[in-house]
Amino acid sequence: MTLKTALKTMIATAWDAGGRLAPTRPKLTILYYHAVPSAHAEAFAAQMQHLRKTANIVSADHTGPLDGSRPNVAVTFDDAFRTVRENALPALARHGVPATIFVPTGWLGRPPGWAMETSGDREEVVMTADEIRALPRDLITIGSHTVDHPRLTALSEPAAAAQLKDSRSALEALLGRTVDTLAFPYGDHDGRIIEQARAAGYRHVYTVAPQGVSEGDTAISRGRTSANPADSMSLFALKSRGAFDWMPMASKLKRLIRGRS
Ligand SMILES: [Zn+2]
């Protein structure tokens, strides 16, 4: 564990303890994974079992009431890697954990050619159209992860609009049902991209800033907390309780301080 990670975990532990002393409005913590390599299939299953025992598990696009007595958690996967189907799906089914998988529609059946978020994903392959279609509908929700997996804010307005619109219509044609959620590649977005996503018909868009969704929150944009099958159980438990929700505040503060100096 690096010093930075150790420090973050320490703050998360304190945040978690503080939250238990002074409970606030029920919140939903949305976790996001990428790959689930076979070496981590068992650890992932243990994480799902932990959620089943300790949390109220809902879908990432859940809007109704939340549980005030337990953590509310949703599970998502970015990139639609085949290892999710092979190594995560059995545990999701066994423990009855619904999940959303965000698909980059331009990469179906191919190894990811985009700049990687994590170095461990190099041997991954994005699921084929048939594999996506065969995912159990009662358990898995499909969302868009754009067509090409670009940094959306780096694109012109028409190019970003095409990424949002074309991925959605490709998935709807593939599945024969509505697709109205999107995860931003690299979490990259700004106000303009959010407005464009809204105009393209998305009901919810997901970032990579760990920020819980409060009960009754109607914002289109929802924060998520990064999860990894390699996380220790204690770290995973902290994440599932939204103990990293202080991080966006800390980044904001850092920007504010930097802006002044
Ligand atoms: Zn991605």
py3Dmol code that shows the C-alpha trace and the ligand (Angstrom):
import py3Dmol

protein = """\
ATOM      1  CA  MET A   1       0.000   0.000   0.000  1.00  0.00           C
ATOM      2  CA  THR A   2       1.425   3.412  -0.921  1.00  0.00           C
ATOM      3  CA  LEU A   3       1.597   6.205   1.637  1.00  0.00           C
ATOM      4  CA  LYS A   4      -1.112   8.087  -0.269  1.00  0.00           C
ATOM      5  CA  THR A   5      -3.445   5.058  -0.215  1.00  0.00           C
ATOM      6  CA  ALA A   6      -2.725   4.488   3.467  1.00  0.00           C
ATOM      7  CA  LEU A   7      -3.557   8.109   4.226  1.00  0.00           C
ATOM      8  CA  LYS A   8      -6.766   7.969   2.177  1.00  0.00           C
ATOM      9  CA  THR A   9      -7.808   4.777   3.986  1.00  0.00           C
ATOM     10  CA  MET A  10      -7.071   6.384   7.343  1.00  0.00           C
ATOM     11  CA  ILE A  11      -9.275   9.380   6.539  1.00  0.00           C
ATOM     12  CA  ALA A  12     -11.967   7.030   5.197  1.00  0.00           C
ATOM     13  CA  THR A  13     -11.915   5.066   8.450  1.00  0.00           C
ATOM     14  CA  ALA A  14     -12.366   8.265  10.469  1.00  0.00           C
ATOM     15  CA  TRP A  15     -15.093   9.470   8.098  1.00  0.00           C
ATOM     16  CA  ASP A  16     -16.852   6.126   8.431  1.00  0.00           C
ATOM     17  CA  ALA A  17     -16.693   6.246  12.248  1.00  0.00           C
ATOM     18  CA  GLY A  18     -17.976   9.851  12.246  1.00  0.00           C
ATOM     19  CA  GLY A  19     -20.850   8.925   9.946  1.00  0.00           C
ATOM     20  CA  ARG A  20     -21.936   6.177  12.308  1.00  0.00           C
ATOM     21  CA  LEU A  21     -21.985   8.557  15.242  1.00  0.00           C
ATOM     22  CA  ALA A  22     -24.020  11.156  13.376  1.00  0.00           C
ATOM     23  CA  PRO A  23     -26.061   9.378  10.713  1.00  0.00           C
ATOM     24  CA  THR A  24     -27.312  11.582   7.897  1.00  0.00           C
ATOM     25  CA  ARG A  25     -29.912  11.075   5.198  1.00  0.00           C
ATOM     26  CA  PRO A  26     -29.715   7.574   3.641  1.00  0.00           C
ATOM     27  CA  LYS A  27     -27.259   7.464   0.782  1.00  0.00           C
ATOM     28  CA  LEU A  28     -26.595   5.182  -2.131  1.00  0.00           C
ATOM     29  CA  THR A  29     -22.988   4.227  -2.839  1.00  0.00           C
ATOM     30  CA  ILE A  30     -22.424   3.139  -6.422  1.00  0.00           C
ATOM     31  CA  LEU A  31     -19.333   0.994  -6.923  1.00  0.00           C
ATOM     32  CA  TYR A  32     -17.572   0.635 -10.258  1.00  0.00           C
ATOM     33  CA  TYR A  33     -15.296  -2.167 -11.323  1.00  0.00           C
ATOM     34  CA  HIS A  34     -13.435  -2.832 -14.548  1.00  0.00           C
ATOM     35  CA  ALA A  35     -12.058  -6.329 -15.140  1.00  0.00           C
ATOM     36  CA  VAL A  36     -12.495  -9.345 -12.882  1.00  0.00           C
ATOM     37  CA  PRO A  37      -9.514 -11.615 -13.702  1.00  0.00           C
ATOM     38  CA  SER A  38      -9.991 -15.311 -12.909  1.00  0.00           C
ATOM     39  CA  ALA A  39      -7.337 -15.073 -10.177  1.00  0.00           C
ATOM     40  CA  HIS A  40      -9.714 -12.682  -8.364  1.00  0.00           C
ATOM     41  CA  ALA A  41     -13.014 -14.476  -9.015  1.00  0.00           C
ATOM     42  CA  GLU A  42     -13.178 -15.833  -5.477  1.00  0.00           C
ATOM     43  CA  ALA A  43     -12.300 -12.506  -3.874  1.00  0.00           C
ATOM     44  CA  PHE A  44     -15.000 -10.850  -5.984  1.00  0.00           C
ATOM     45  CA  ALA A  45     -17.529 -13.483  -4.870  1.00  0.00           C
ATOM     46  CA  ALA A  46     -16.594 -12.787  -1.242  1.00  0.00           C
ATOM     47  CA  GLN A  47     -17.220  -9.069  -1.826  1.00  0.00           C
ATOM     48  CA  MET A  48     -20.683  -9.816  -3.247  1.00  0.00           C
ATOM     49  CA  GLN A  49     -21.423 -12.110  -0.326  1.00  0.00           C
ATOM     50  CA  HIS A  50     -20.382  -9.290   2.027  1.00  0.00           C
ATOM     51  CA  LEU A  51     -22.807  -6.916   0.280  1.00  0.00           C
ATOM     52  CA  ARG A  52     -25.598  -9.477   0.440  1.00  0.00           C
ATOM     53  CA  LYS A  53     -25.043  -9.822   4.211  1.00  0.00           C
ATOM     54  CA  THR A  54     -24.541  -6.178   5.117  1.00  0.00           C
ATOM     55  CA  ALA A  55     -26.151  -3.913   2.529  1.00  0.00           C
ATOM     56  CA  ASN A  56     -29.376  -3.059   0.780  1.00  0.00           C
ATOM     57  CA  ILE A  57     -28.417  -3.782  -2.822  1.00  0.00           C
ATOM     58  CA  VAL A  58     -30.201  -1.776  -5.500  1.00  0.00           C
ATOM     59  CA  SER A  59     -29.671  -0.935  -9.151  1.00  0.00           C
ATOM     60  CA  ALA A  60     -27.407   2.046  -9.986  1.00  0.00           C
ATOM     61  CA  ASP A  61     -30.360   3.942 -11.481  1.00  0.00           C
ATOM     62  CA  HIS A  62     -32.489   3.398  -8.359  1.00  0.00           C
ATOM     63  CA  THR A  63     -34.593   6.439  -7.482  1.00  0.00           C
ATOM     64  CA  GLY A  64     -36.996   5.254  -4.784  1.00  0.00           C
ATOM     65  CA  PRO A  65     -36.591   5.273  -1.003  1.00  0.00           C
ATOM     66  CA  LEU A  66     -33.326   4.046   0.514  1.00  0.00           C
ATOM     67  CA  ASP A  67     -32.708   1.958   3.615  1.00  0.00           C
ATOM     68  CA  GLY A  68     -31.853   4.074   6.646  1.00  0.00           C
ATOM     69  CA  SER A  69     -30.432   1.222   8.684  1.00  0.00           C
ATOM     70  CA  ARG A  70     -27.936  -0.355   6.274  1.00  0.00           C
ATOM     71  CA  PRO A  71     -25.582   0.874   3.555  1.00  0.00           C
ATOM     72  CA  ASN A  72     -27.319   1.154   0.175  1.00  0.00           C
ATOM     73  CA  VAL A  73     -25.052  -0.126  -2.568  1.00  0.00           C
ATOM     74  CA  ALA A  74     -25.159  -0.578  -6.344  1.00  0.00           C
ATOM     75  CA  VAL A  75     -22.620  -2.429  -8.494  1.00  0.00           C
ATOM     76  CA  THR A  76     -21.449  -1.345 -11.951  1.00  0.00           C
ATOM     77  CA  PHE A  77     -18.750  -2.367 -14.422  1.00  0.00           C
ATOM     78  CA  ASP A  78     -17.092  -0.148 -17.019  1.00  0.00           C
ATOM     79  CA  ASP A  79     -15.793  -1.467 -20.366  1.00  0.00           C
ATOM     80  CA  ALA A  80     -17.894  -4.689 -20.620  1.00  0.00           C
ATOM     81  CA  PHE A  81     -14.882  -6.975 -20.418  1.00  0.00           C
ATOM     82  CA  ARG A  82     -15.404 -10.677 -21.062  1.00  0.00           C
ATOM     83  CA  THR A  83     -13.885 -11.531 -17.659  1.00  0.00           C
ATOM     84  CA  VAL A  84     -16.898  -9.856 -16.032  1.00  0.00           C
ATOM     85  CA  ARG A  85     -19.152 -12.342 -17.785  1.00  0.00           C
ATOM     86  CA  GLU A  86     -16.838 -15.249 -16.988  1.00  0.00           C
ATOM     87  CA  ASN A  87     -15.706 -14.445 -13.445  1.00  0.00           C
ATOM     88  CA  ALA A  88     -18.186 -11.979 -11.944  1.00  0.00           C
ATOM     89  CA  LEU A  89     -21.555 -13.064 -13.351  1.00  0.00           C
ATOM     90  CA  PRO A  90     -21.681 -16.389 -11.435  1.00  0.00           C
ATOM     91  CA  ALA A  91     -21.195 -14.570  -8.104  1.00  0.00           C
ATOM     92  CA  LEU A  92     -23.714 -11.864  -9.045  1.00  0.00           C
ATOM     93  CA  ALA A  93     -26.255 -14.598  -9.825  1.00  0.00           C
ATOM     94  CA  ARG A  94     -25.464 -16.629  -6.721  1.00  0.00           C
ATOM     95  CA  HIS A  95     -25.872 -13.674  -4.377  1.00  0.00           C
ATOM     96  CA  GLY A  96     -28.672 -11.994  -6.329  1.00  0.00           C
ATOM     97  CA  VAL A  97     -26.705  -8.798  -6.949  1.00  0.00           C
ATOM     98  CA  PRO A  98     -28.054  -6.741  -9.865  1.00  0.00           C
ATOM     99  CA  ALA A  99     -25.395  -4.857 -11.823  1.00  0.00           C
ATOM    100  CA  THR A 100     -25.021  -2.401 -14.674  1.00  0.00           C
ATOM    101  CA  ILE A 101     -22.418  -2.958 -17.390  1.00  0.00           C
ATOM    102  CA  PHE A 102     -21.329   0.037 -19.463  1.00  0.00           C
ATOM    103  CA  VAL A 103     -20.410  -0.908 -23.021  1.00  0.00           C
ATOM    104  CA  PRO A 104     -18.103   0.943 -25.447  1.00  0.00           C
ATOM    105  CA  THR A 105     -19.987  -0.060 -28.599  1.00  0.00           C
ATOM    106  CA  GLY A 106     -17.117   0.534 -31.020  1.00  0.00           C
ATOM    107  CA  TRP A 107     -14.943  -2.104 -29.378  1.00  0.00           C
ATOM    108  CA  LEU A 108     -17.214  -5.177 -29.285  1.00  0.00           C
ATOM    109  CA  GLY A 109     -15.257  -8.441 -29.467  1.00  0.00           C
ATOM    110  CA  ARG A 110     -11.889  -6.637 -29.497  1.00  0.00           C
ATOM    111  CA  PRO A 111      -9.145  -5.947 -27.004  1.00  0.00           C
ATOM    112  CA  PRO A 112      -9.434  -2.401 -25.692  1.00  0.00           C
ATOM    113  CA  GLY A 113      -7.423  -0.045 -27.895  1.00  0.00           C
ATOM    114  CA  TRP A 114      -7.976   3.024 -25.769  1.00  0.00           C
ATOM    115  CA  ALA A 115      -5.559   4.441 -23.211  1.00  0.00           C
ATOM    116  CA  MET A 116      -6.035   2.217 -20.187  1.00  0.00           C
ATOM    117  CA  GLU A 117      -7.212   3.309 -16.789  1.00  0.00           C
ATOM    118  CA  THR A 118      -5.544   0.395 -15.031  1.00  0.00           C
ATOM    119  CA  SER A 119      -2.499  -1.519 -16.199  1.00  0.00           C
ATOM    120  CA  GLY A 120      -4.050  -4.910 -15.367  1.00  0.00           C
ATOM    121  CA  ASP A 121      -6.586  -4.705 -18.190  1.00  0.00           C
ATOM    122  CA  ARG A 122      -4.175  -5.365 -21.053  1.00  0.00           C
ATOM    123  CA  GLU A 123      -5.229  -8.949 -21.666  1.00  0.00           C
ATOM    124  CA  GLU A 124      -8.919  -8.156 -21.542  1.00  0.00           C
ATOM    125  CA  VAL A 125     -11.361  -8.396 -24.448  1.00  0.00           C
ATOM    126  CA  VAL A 126     -14.641  -6.497 -24.735  1.00  0.00           C
ATOM    127  CA  MET A 127     -17.655  -8.814 -24.988  1.00  0.00           C
ATOM    128  CA  THR A 128     -19.136  -9.524 -28.406  1.00  0.00           C
ATOM    129  CA  ALA A 129     -22.640  -8.428 -29.376  1.00  0.00           C
ATOM    130  CA  ASP A 130     -23.892 -12.005 -28.821  1.00  0.00           C
ATOM    131  CA  GLU A 131     -22.306 -12.195 -25.387  1.00  0.00           C
ATOM    132  CA  ILE A 132     -23.925  -8.923 -24.368  1.00  0.00           C
ATOM    133  CA  ARG A 133     -27.296 -10.020 -25.714  1.00  0.00           C
ATOM    134  CA  ALA A 134     -27.052 -13.290 -23.752  1.00  0.00           C
ATOM    135  CA  LEU A 135     -26.493 -11.611 -20.369  1.00  0.00           C
ATOM    136  CA  PRO A 136     -29.385 -12.347 -17.969  1.00  0.00           C
ATOM    137  CA  ARG A 137     -31.844  -9.512 -18.362  1.00  0.00           C
ATOM    138  CA  ASP A 138     -33.254  -9.810 -14.841  1.00  0.00           C
ATOM    139  CA  LEU A 139     -29.813  -9.245 -13.320  1.00  0.00           C
ATOM    140  CA  ILE A 140     -27.832  -7.121 -15.756  1.00  0.00           C
ATOM    141  CA  THR A 141     -28.696  -3.627 -16.995  1.00  0.00           C
ATOM    142  CA  ILE A 142     -26.782  -2.387 -19.999  1.00  0.00           C
ATOM    143  CA  GLY A 143     -25.603   1.199 -20.221  1.00  0.00           C
ATOM    144  CA  SER A 144     -23.499   3.118 -22.712  1.00  0.00           C
ATOM    145  CA  HIS A 145     -19.791   3.821 -22.337  1.00  0.00           C
ATOM    146  CA  THR A 146     -19.769   5.816 -25.621  1.00  0.00           C
ATOM    147  CA  VAL A 147     -18.656   4.364 -28.973  1.00  0.00           C
ATOM    148  CA  ASP A 148     -14.876   4.817 -28.944  1.00  0.00           C
ATOM    149  CA  HIS A 149     -14.093   5.439 -25.263  1.00  0.00           C
ATOM    150  CA  PRO A 150     -12.755   8.990 -25.821  1.00  0.00           C
ATOM    151  CA  ARG A 151     -12.258  11.833 -23.393  1.00  0.00           C
ATOM    152  CA  LEU A 152     -15.568  13.522 -24.185  1.00  0.00           C
ATOM    153  CA  THR A 153     -14.479  17.025 -23.146  1.00  0.00           C
ATOM    154  CA  ALA A 154     -11.687  16.887 -25.733  1.00  0.00           C
ATOM    155  CA  LEU A 155     -14.193  16.446 -28.570  1.00  0.00           C
ATOM    156  CA  SER A 156     -16.070  19.070 -30.577  1.00  0.00           C
ATOM    157  CA  GLU A 157     -19.744  19.414 -29.725  1.00  0.00           C
ATOM    158  CA  PRO A 158     -20.977  17.421 -32.749  1.00  0.00           C
ATOM    159  CA  ALA A 159     -18.358  14.694 -32.188  1.00  0.00           C
ATOM    160  CA  ALA A 160     -19.328  14.326 -28.516  1.00  0.00           C
ATOM    161  CA  ALA A 161     -23.018  14.283 -29.477  1.00  0.00           C
ATOM    162  CA  ALA A 162     -22.342  11.460 -31.938  1.00  0.00           C
ATOM    163  CA  GLN A 163     -20.537   9.410 -29.244  1.00  0.00           C
ATOM    164  CA  LEU A 164     -23.514   9.806 -26.905  1.00  0.00           C
ATOM    165  CA  LYS A 165     -26.232   9.206 -29.468  1.00  0.00           C
ATOM    166  CA  ASP A 166     -24.686   6.471 -31.613  1.00  0.00           C
ATOM    167  CA  SER A 167     -23.686   4.254 -28.686  1.00  0.00           C
ATOM    168  CA  ARG A 168     -27.169   4.486 -27.252  1.00  0.00           C
ATOM    169  CA  SER A 169     -28.911   3.630 -30.512  1.00  0.00           C
ATOM    170  CA  ALA A 170     -26.469   0.771 -31.210  1.00  0.00           C
ATOM    171  CA  LEU A 171     -27.241  -0.792 -27.822  1.00  0.00           C
ATOM    172  CA  GLU A 172     -30.979  -0.303 -28.220  1.00  0.00           C
ATOM    173  CA  ALA A 173     -30.841  -1.994 -31.620  1.00  0.00           C
ATOM    174  CA  LEU A 174     -28.770  -4.827 -30.141  1.00  0.00           C
ATOM    175  CA  LEU A 175     -31.008  -5.419 -27.120  1.00  0.00           C
ATOM    176  CA  GLY A 176     -34.422  -4.307 -28.332  1.00  0.00           C
ATOM    177  CA  ARG A 177     -34.975  -2.275 -25.182  1.00  0.00           C
ATOM    178  CA  THR A 178     -34.364   1.225 -23.855  1.00  0.00           C
ATOM    179  CA  VAL A 179     -30.837   2.192 -22.842  1.00  0.00           C
ATOM    180  CA  ASP A 180     -30.745   5.436 -20.912  1.00  0.00           C
ATOM    181  CA  THR A 181     -27.685   5.404 -18.662  1.00  0.00           C
ATOM    182  CA  LEU A 182     -24.090   6.247 -19.475  1.00  0.00           C
ATOM    183  CA  ALA A 183     -20.721   6.087 -17.735  1.00  0.00           C
ATOM    184  CA  PHE A 184     -18.206   8.696 -18.869  1.00  0.00           C
ATOM    185  CA  PRO A 185     -14.923   7.150 -20.069  1.00  0.00           C
ATOM    186  CA  TYR A 186     -12.245   8.125 -17.518  1.00  0.00           C
ATOM    187  CA  GLY A 187     -15.060   9.934 -15.705  1.00  0.00           C
ATOM    188  CA  ASP A 188     -14.229  12.821 -18.029  1.00  0.00           C
ATOM    189  CA  HIS A 189     -17.075  15.327 -18.328  1.00  0.00           C
ATOM    190  CA  ASP A 190     -18.115  18.944 -17.783  1.00  0.00           C
ATOM    191  CA  GLY A 191     -21.363  20.896 -17.736  1.00  0.00           C
ATOM    192  CA  ARG A 192     -21.596  20.937 -21.523  1.00  0.00           C
ATOM    193  CA  ILE A 193     -21.228  17.130 -21.774  1.00  0.00           C
ATOM    194  CA  ILE A 194     -23.879  16.608 -19.097  1.00  0.00           C
ATOM    195  CA  GLU A 195     -26.306  18.825 -21.016  1.00  0.00           C
ATOM    196  CA  GLN A 196     -25.495  16.967 -24.229  1.00  0.00           C
ATOM    197  CA  ALA A 197     -26.124  13.633 -22.486  1.00  0.00           C
ATOM    198  CA  ARG A 198     -29.456  14.898 -21.243  1.00  0.00           C
ATOM    199  CA  ALA A 199     -30.356  16.027 -24.770  1.00  0.00           C
ATOM    200  CA  ALA A 200     -29.351  12.586 -26.094  1.00  0.00           C
ATOM    201  CA  GLY A 201     -31.965  10.999 -23.812  1.00  0.00           C
ATOM    202  CA  TYR A 202     -29.901   9.753 -20.894  1.00  0.00           C
ATOM    203  CA  ARG A 203     -31.667   9.545 -17.539  1.00  0.00           C
ATOM    204  CA  HIS A 204     -28.520   9.039 -15.484  1.00  0.00           C
ATOM    205  CA  VAL A 205     -24.837   9.593 -16.195  1.00  0.00           C
ATOM    206  CA  TYR A 206     -22.090   8.229 -13.954  1.00  0.00           C
ATOM    207  CA  THR A 207     -18.813   9.845 -12.960  1.00  0.00           C
ATOM    208  CA  VAL A 208     -15.792   8.465 -11.117  1.00  0.00           C
ATOM    209  CA  ALA A 209     -15.970  10.892  -8.190  1.00  0.00           C
ATOM    210  CA  PRO A 210     -16.834   9.002  -5.011  1.00  0.00           C
ATOM    211  CA  GLN A 211     -20.001  10.784  -3.999  1.00  0.00           C
ATOM    212  CA  GLY A 212     -23.041   9.055  -2.567  1.00  0.00           C
ATOM    213  CA  VAL A 213     -26.491   9.682  -4.011  1.00  0.00           C
ATOM    214  CA  SER A 214     -28.825  11.027  -1.332  1.00  0.00           C
ATOM    215  CA  GLU A 215     -32.390   9.803  -1.111  1.00  0.00           C
ATOM    216  CA  GLY A 216     -34.583  11.955  -3.334  1.00  0.00           C
ATOM    217  CA  ASP A 217     -31.614  13.321  -5.299  1.00  0.00           C
ATOM    218  CA  THR A 218     -32.871  14.090  -8.808  1.00  0.00           C
ATOM    219  CA  ALA A 219     -29.541  15.090 -10.404  1.00  0.00           C
ATOM    220  CA  ILE A 220     -28.821  13.381 -13.717  1.00  0.00           C
ATOM    221  CA  SER A 221     -25.171  12.908 -12.721  1.00  0.00           C
ATOM    222  CA  ARG A 222     -24.225  10.300 -10.096  1.00  0.00           C
ATOM    223  CA  GLY A 223     -20.890   9.739  -8.414  1.00  0.00           C
ATOM    224  CA  ARG A 224     -19.278   6.335  -8.074  1.00  0.00           C
ATOM    225  CA  THR A 225     -16.584   4.772  -5.918  1.00  0.00           C
ATOM    226  CA  SER A 226     -13.842   2.715  -7.535  1.00  0.00           C
ATOM    227  CA  ALA A 227     -13.826  -0.929  -6.413  1.00  0.00           C
ATOM    228  CA  ASN A 228     -11.388  -3.679  -7.256  1.00  0.00           C
ATOM    229  CA  PRO A 229     -11.689  -7.432  -6.672  1.00  0.00           C
ATOM    230  CA  ALA A 230      -8.158  -7.187  -5.245  1.00  0.00           C
ATOM    231  CA  ASP A 231      -9.313  -4.792  -2.500  1.00  0.00           C
ATOM    232  CA  SER A 232      -8.925  -6.243   0.977  1.00  0.00           C
ATOM    233  CA  MET A 233     -12.233  -7.025   2.683  1.00  0.00           C
ATOM    234  CA  SER A 234     -11.763  -4.183   5.182  1.00  0.00           C
ATOM    235  CA  LEU A 235     -11.092  -1.667   2.404  1.00  0.00           C
ATOM    236  CA  PHE A 236     -14.028  -3.002   0.395  1.00  0.00           C
ATOM    237  CA  ALA A 237     -16.301  -2.731   3.444  1.00  0.00           C
ATOM    238  CA  LEU A 238     -15.267   0.915   3.888  1.00  0.00           C
ATOM    239  CA  LYS A 239     -15.937   1.628   0.216  1.00  0.00           C
ATOM    240  CA  SER A 240     -19.360  -0.007   0.342  1.00  0.00           C
ATOM    241  CA  ARG A 241     -20.277   2.242   3.258  1.00  0.00           C
ATOM    242  CA  GLY A 242     -19.418   5.384   1.291  1.00  0.00           C
ATOM    243  CA  ALA A 243     -16.375   6.107   3.450  1.00  0.00           C
ATOM    244  CA  PHE A 244     -14.526   7.759   0.553  1.00  0.00           C
ATOM    245  CA  ASP A 245     -17.206  10.386  -0.029  1.00  0.00           C
ATOM    246  CA  TRP A 246     -14.918  13.047   1.445  1.00  0.00           C
ATOM    247  CA  MET A 247     -12.577  12.795  -1.545  1.00  0.00           C
ATOM    248  CA  PRO A 248     -14.420  15.126  -3.973  1.00  0.00           C
ATOM    249  CA  MET A 249     -14.519  17.723  -1.191  1.00  0.00           C
ATOM    250  CA  ALA A 250     -10.792  17.352  -0.637  1.00  0.00           C
ATOM    251  CA  SER A 251     -10.110  17.783  -4.386  1.00  0.00           C
ATOM    252  CA  LYS A 252     -12.287  20.868  -4.486  1.00  0.00           C
ATOM    253  CA  LEU A 253     -10.386  22.297  -1.534  1.00  0.00           C
ATOM    254  CA  LYS A 254      -7.062  21.481  -3.197  1.00  0.00           C
ATOM    255  CA  ARG A 255      -8.129  23.290  -6.382  1.00  0.00           C
ATOM    256  CA  LEU A 256      -9.308  26.252  -4.335  1.00  0.00           C
ATOM    257  CA  ILE A 257      -6.004  26.487  -2.490  1.00  0.00           C
ATOM    258  CA  ARG A 258      -4.005  26.077  -5.691  1.00  0.00           C
ATOM    259  CA  GLY A 259      -6.132  28.718  -7.421  1.00  0.00           C
ATOM    260  CA  ARG A 260      -5.311  31.215  -4.727  1.00  0.00           C
ATOM    261  CA  SER A 261      -1.602  30.666  -4.561  1.00  0.00           C
TER     262      SER A 261
END
"""
ligand_1 = """\
1
ZN
Zn -13.779 2.726 -19.422
"""
view = py3Dmol.view(width=600, height=400)
view.addModel(protein, "pdb")
view.setStyle({"model": 0}, {"cartoon": {"style": "trace"}})
view.addModel(ligand_1, "xyz")
view.setStyle({"model": 1}, {"stick": {}})
view.zoomTo()
view.show()
